[in-house]
């Protein structure tokens, strides 16, 4: 039997909501939102510390589940003119993000940064001047999230749960990512 890892499902949303709130806020509200995001990122930093990926040397479920955080965070940092996920404060998380995005399959699934930046920037404009329709949509999302706060993910790494390397990664590897293949 492999390792077990439990992450409460409220941690990643707390992190992104904190970054999003900081992106939109100003002054003291921005500082509070940044502190909230840093608290959640600190929790995630502790989970990845000393490992290349959350499961060790291979990409696992938690890497895939949390892999969107660095992209979202970096774009929101730029839109909100701030810095939260820096290498000095979160060295392990920063290294993990670089390793994760270098995997060809992951890289091919990420949206182009410029398009994602434009999406976040335009969304931020709408959120700063919302209509009643926007409030209604936000309330539905928040009700759903409130109903799922007690959920969590228990991931137990076993040999059967490993992604077959041949299926996940191409033979040619122009990015220089080390592919370990069972022989």
N, C-alpha and C positions, 0 to 999 in steps of 0.2 A: 504494500500500500504506500502511496506517495504522501506528499504534504497536504495539509488542509489550510485553507485561508478563508476567513470570513470578513467580508466588508459590508457594513451597513449601507444600504442603498441611498441613504441621505447624504453621505460624504461627497460623492462626485457632484450631485446637484448643488450642495451648499457651496462647493468650490466655484462652480461656474456662475451661480447666482451672485456670489460675492464679487466675482470679477465683472460680471455684467452690471451690477449695481454701481460698482466703482467706475465703470466706463461711462455711465450716465450721470453720476452725481458730481457735486462740487463741494469743496471745502471740507467741513467736519464729516458730512455724510460720506464723502469719498474715502476719507481716512478710515471710518468705521467699516465700510464695505471691503476695503483692502485688507484690514485686519482679519475680517471673517474669512476671506479667501486664503490668506496666509495660514490661518489656523487649519483649514482643511488640507491645504497643500502640505503642511508639516506632517499631518497624519499619513498622507500618501507617501511622502518622502521616507518616513520610518519603515513603511512596508517594502519599499524597493531597495533600501540601503544594503549595500554589499552584494547586490545581484545585478546581472545584466538585464534580466527580464523578471517579472513578478514570479514566474515559475522556476527561475534559476537561469540556466544557460539557453533555454528554448522559449520561444513565444508560446504563451498559453492563453486561456480564456480571459484572465484579468487584464492582460496586455491589450487584447482586442476590445474589452469592455471600457477601458480607461484611455485608450490610445487617442481619442479625439480631444482630450483635455489640453495638451500642448498647442495644438493648432488653434482651437478656440481662444485659449488664453493669449497667445501671441497676437492674434488679430485684434482682440478686444483691448489689449494693452496699447496697441498702436492707435486705434480709434479713440480711446479714452486718454491718450497722452500720459501714460503711467508705466511703471515697471513693477511686476509682481513675481513672475517666475524667472528669477535670475540665477545664474550659475553659482554665485557665491552663497546664496541662501539655501538653494536646493540643488546641491551638486549631483546627488544620485538621481533625482528626478530629471534633471537636465541631461545627464548621460543616457538615461533610459530613453528619453524622448528622441535623442539623436540616433541611438541604435535602432529604435522601433521604426522610425521614418525611413531608414536606409534599407529596410527589407523591401525588395522589389514589389511583392504582392501588396503590401501595405501602401507603399508610395503610389502605386497605380490606382488605389481606391480613394485617395485623398483628393478633395476638390482643389482646383488651381487656387493658390493663395490670393491672387488678385480678385478673382470672382467672389471668393468667400469674404474678403475685405469689403468689397462693394456691397454685398448682402448685409453684413453686420452694420456697416455705416448707414445704409438706408433704413434698416430696421431701427437703429438708434434714433434717427430723425423722427420716425413715426411714433416711437415710444415716448419721446419727449413732448409730443403734442397729440395725445391720443383722443379718439372719439369714443362715444358710448359703445360702439361696436367693438372697439379694441378692448375696452374694459370687460365686456362680456366674455370675449375669447380668453382673456387673461384669467378671469375668475374660474372658468371651466378648467383650464390647465392647472391652476393652483389647487382647486378642489381635488382633481385627480392625484396630484403630487402629495397632498395632505393624506389622502387615503392609502398611499403606498409607503409612507415613511417608516413603517415597522417592517417592511420587507427587507430581505438581505440576500446575499449570494453566498452559498457555501460551495466552494470549488475544491474537490479532492482530486489531486493529480494521480492518475493511474496510467499504466501502459496503454490501456484501451482508449483513454481520452486524449492521447497525443495526436496531433495533426501529422499526417505522413509528410515528411519533408519533400518527397518527390511531387506530391500534389500541390504543395503550397509555394514552392520556389522554382523558378526556371533553372534549367541546366546552366545557361550562360548567366554570369553575374557581373555586369559592368559596374555595379556600385561598390564592389569589394567586400560585400557582406559574407562572412564566413559561413559556409553551409556544411554542417556536419551530417554525413549520411551514414546510416547503418550499413555495414558490409556483410 
